[in-house]
């Protein structure tokens, strides 16, 4: 195994996901909890389940109406933030 590739990939993904709301919530829960290991296990289990459920739905046809609605909401939010 090429550890240089492993470590560079880990670093890239870690930095890219650093500001993610899920990670910030898990950090906050771990800081308040008396059992940060339990928070870690719960977070990993939830993320694994979400990945598995997304993989199962990958074969379905995308919902065009939903994509357009999300796109419109994003444009509206972006314009509100800019003004």
C-alpha positions in Angstrom: 0.0 0.0 0.0 1.3 3.4 -0.9 1.0 5.4 2.4 1.8 8.7 0.6 -1.3 8.3 -1.5 -3.4 7.3 1.5 -2.2 10.2 3.7 -2.6 12.8 0.9 -6.1 11.5 0.1 -7.0 11.6 3.8 -5.7 15.1 4.1 -7.6 16.3 1.0 -10.9 14.9 2.1 -10.4 16.0 5.7 -9.7 19.6 4.7 -12.5 19.6 2.2 -15.0 18.5 4.7 -13.7 20.5 7.7 -16.5 23.1 7.6 -19.3 20.6 7.1 -22.3 21.1 9.4 -22.4 17.5 10.3 -18.8 17.5 11.4 -19.3 20.6 13.5 -22.3 19.1 15.2 -20.4 16.0 16.0 -17.5 18.0 17.4 -19.9 20.0 19.6 -21.6 16.8 20.8 -18.3 15.2 21.6 -17.2 18.3 23.5 -20.3 18.3 25.7 -20.6 14.5 26.0 -18.9 12.4 28.7 -18.4 9.7 26.1 -16.8 11.1 22.9 -16.3 7.5 21.7 -20.1 7.0 21.7 -20.5 10.2 19.7 -17.9 8.9 17.2 -19.6 5.5 16.9 -23.0 7.1 16.4 -21.7 9.5 13.8 -19.9 6.8 11.8 -23.0 4.5 11.9 -25.3 7.4 10.7 -22.9 8.3 7.9 -22.5 4.7 6.8 -26.2 4.2 6.7 -26.7 7.3 4.6 -24.0 6.1 2.2 -25.6 2.7 1.9 -29.1 4.1 1.4 -27.8 6.5 -1.3 -26.1 3.7 -3.1 -29.3 1.7 -3.1 -31.2 4.6 -4.7 -28.5 5.3 -7.3 -30.3 3.3 -9.9 -33.5 5.4 -9.7 -34.3 8.1 -12.2 -33.6 11.6 -10.8 -36.6 13.7 -10.0 -36.4 16.7 -12.4 -39.0 18.7 -10.7 -37.2 18.4 -7.3 -33.9 19.3 -8.9 -35.5 22.5 -10.5 -37.1 23.4 -7.1 -33.8 23.0 -5.3 -32.0 25.0 -8.0 -34.5 27.8 -7.7 -34.3 27.9 -4.0 -30.5 28.1 -4.1 -30.6 31.0 -6.6 -33.1 32.8 -4.3 -31.0 32.2 -1.2 -27.9 33.4 -3.1 -29.5 36.6 -4.2 -30.8 37.3 -0.6 -27.3 36.8 0.7 -25.7 39.1 -1.8 -28.1 42.0 -1.1 
